[in-house]
Amino acid sequence: MPIEILDPQRIQRPHQGRKIEWHCSLRVRMKFRSLLQELVDLEGEPQDAECHNRAEALRDEIRSLPRFPIGFDPERDVIIPVTSSAQR
């Protein structure tokens, strides 16, 4: 079985969108990571109506996190969670 070195599906194109910093607490960042990981895990499962509904619920839960950015293009922009250790 030949090994394909340059798999076209694995090649990443240069970033074309904006990088949006999302300032959040450590607790919110950990919740975001947990929800995002669950969403990524769902992508590997067979896509049926139940899976699609759960994925949409996870996206809604992510968007409802405190101070989550709005007005971004999910296909192009990258949201970067920024957590500071500074306390007020």
C-alpha positions as CSV (number, residue, x, y, z in Angstrom):
1,M,0.0,0.0,0.0
2,P,1.7,3.3,-1.1
3,I,2.1,6.1,1.4
4,E,0.8,9.4,0.1
5,I,3.2,12.0,1.5
6,L,1.2,15.1,0.4
7,D,-2.4,14.3,1.2
8,P,-4.4,17.3,-0.2
9,Q,-6.9,17.1,2.7
10,R,-4.2,17.5,5.3
11,I,-2.5,20.5,3.7
12,Q,-3.4,23.7,5.5
13,R,-3.8,26.9,3.5
14,P,-2.4,30.2,4.8
15,H,-4.7,32.0,7.2
16,Q,-6.9,34.3,5.2
17,G,-9.1,35.8,8.0
18,R,-8.7,37.8,11.1
19,K,-7.3,36.7,14.4
20,I,-9.7,37.7,17.1
21,E,-8.5,37.8,20.7
22,W,-11.1,36.7,23.3
23,H,-10.3,37.8,26.8
24,C,-11.8,35.4,29.2
25,S,-11.2,33.8,32.7
26,L,-9.4,30.5,33.1
27,R,-12.7,28.9,34.1
28,V,-14.4,30.1,30.9
29,R,-11.4,29.0,28.8
30,M,-11.5,25.5,30.3
31,K,-15.3,25.3,29.6
32,F,-14.6,26.4,26.0
33,R,-11.9,23.8,25.5
34,S,-14.2,21.1,26.9
35,L,-17.1,22.1,24.6
36,L,-14.8,22.4,21.6
37,Q,-13.3,19.0,22.3
38,E,-16.8,17.4,22.4
39,L,-17.6,19.1,19.2
40,V,-14.5,17.8,17.5
41,D,-15.3,14.3,18.8
42,L,-18.8,14.5,17.2
43,E,-17.2,15.2,13.8
44,G,-15.7,11.7,13.9
45,E,-19.1,10.0,14.4
46,P,-21.6,9.1,11.8
47,Q,-23.6,12.2,10.8
48,D,-27.2,11.8,11.6
49,A,-30.0,14.1,12.9
50,E,-29.1,13.5,16.6
51,C,-25.4,14.2,16.0
52,H,-26.2,17.3,14.0
53,N,-28.6,18.6,16.8
54,R,-26.0,17.9,19.5
55,A,-23.3,19.7,17.5
56,E,-25.6,22.8,17.0
57,A,-26.4,22.8,20.8
58,L,-22.6,22.7,21.5
59,R,-22.1,25.7,19.1
60,D,-24.9,27.6,20.8
61,E,-23.4,26.8,24.3
62,I,-20.0,28.1,23.1
63,R,-21.5,31.3,21.7
64,S,-23.2,31.9,25.0
65,L,-20.0,31.9,27.0
66,P,-19.2,35.3,28.7
67,R,-17.8,37.9,26.3
68,F,-17.6,35.5,23.4
69,P,-16.9,37.5,20.2
70,I,-19.8,38.2,17.9
71,G,-19.8,39.2,14.2
72,F,-17.0,36.9,13.0
73,D,-16.8,34.6,10.0
74,P,-16.5,31.0,11.3
75,E,-15.0,29.9,8.0
76,R,-12.2,32.4,7.9
77,D,-11.6,34.0,11.3
78,V,-9.8,32.4,14.2
79,I,-10.8,33.1,17.8
80,I,-7.9,33.0,20.2
81,P,-8.8,32.7,23.9
82,V,-6.5,35.0,26.0
83,T,-6.3,34.4,29.7
84,S,-4.5,36.8,32.1
85,S,-3.3,35.9,35.5
86,A,-3.8,39.5,36.6
87,Q,-6.5,40.0,39.3
88,R,-8.5,43.2,39.9
